[in-house]
Amino acid sequence: NVFKIIILINLLLVLLSLFSGAFFLAKDDGNQKRIFTSLTLRITLSLTLLALLVIGYYFGLIFPNA
């Protein structure tokens, strides 16, 4: 299903942004612009992921396993 692949790609991008933020936090000396950019990107991707999950559930593209 294409919709599930889009959700997985979005989740992987969130994780990639998380690790890049941690890398910038450890390696940057006083330059916090990249950290804030990574945080902004991660928040945007997380909100997009939440919206995709809600939309997918609403239109019946994904189902809970309860």
PLY file of the C-alpha trace (Angstrom):
ply
format ascii 1.0
element vertex 66
property float x
property float y
property float z
element edge 65
property int vertex1
property int vertex2
end_header
0.00 0.00 0.00
1.44 3.35 -1.06
-0.01 5.23 1.90
1.79 3.00 4.40
5.06 3.50 2.52
4.59 7.28 2.73
4.03 6.98 6.49
7.16 4.84 6.90
9.27 7.27 4.87
7.99 10.15 6.98
8.83 8.24 10.17
12.34 7.51 8.90
12.82 11.20 8.08
11.78 12.10 11.64
14.38 9.67 13.01
17.03 10.99 10.64
16.30 14.53 11.80
16.54 13.39 15.41
19.98 11.86 14.90
21.25 14.80 12.85
20.16 17.15 15.65
22.04 15.03 18.17
25.11 15.06 15.91
24.96 18.86 15.54
24.52 19.22 19.30
27.67 17.19 19.91
29.84 18.68 17.14
28.87 22.36 16.73
30.79 24.84 18.86
28.35 27.60 19.72
26.57 27.55 16.34
23.05 26.53 17.24
21.38 27.50 13.97
21.65 23.95 12.61
20.24 22.53 15.85
17.20 24.80 15.66
16.75 24.02 11.96
16.83 20.30 12.74
14.35 20.77 15.58
12.01 22.78 13.34
12.21 20.15 10.63
11.55 17.35 13.14
8.50 19.13 14.57
7.13 19.76 11.07
7.68 16.14 10.04
6.10 14.88 13.27
3.01 17.02 12.74
2.83 15.80 9.15
3.09 12.21 10.37
0.28 12.79 12.87
-1.89 14.36 10.16
-1.20 11.44 7.80
-2.19 8.94 10.48
-5.42 10.78 11.26
-6.29 11.18 7.57
-5.46 7.54 6.87
-7.67 6.37 9.71
-10.51 8.71 8.75
-10.57 7.55 5.11
-10.10 3.88 6.01
-6.60 3.52 4.55
-5.16 2.20 7.83
-6.76 0.20 10.61
-5.90 -0.24 14.29
-4.81 -3.72 15.39
-6.96 -3.89 18.50
0 1
1 2
2 3
3 4
4 5
5 6
6 7
7 8
8 9
9 10
10 11
11 12
12 13
13 14
14 15
15 16
16 17
17 18
18 19
19 20
20 21
21 22
22 23
23 24
24 25
25 26
26 27
27 28
28 29
29 30
30 31
31 32
32 33
33 34
34 35
35 36
36 37
37 38
38 39
39 40
40 41
41 42
42 43
43 44
44 45
45 46
46 47
47 48
48 49
49 50
50 51
51 52
52 53
53 54
54 55
55 56
56 57
57 58
58 59
59 60
60 61
61 62
62 63
63 64
64 65
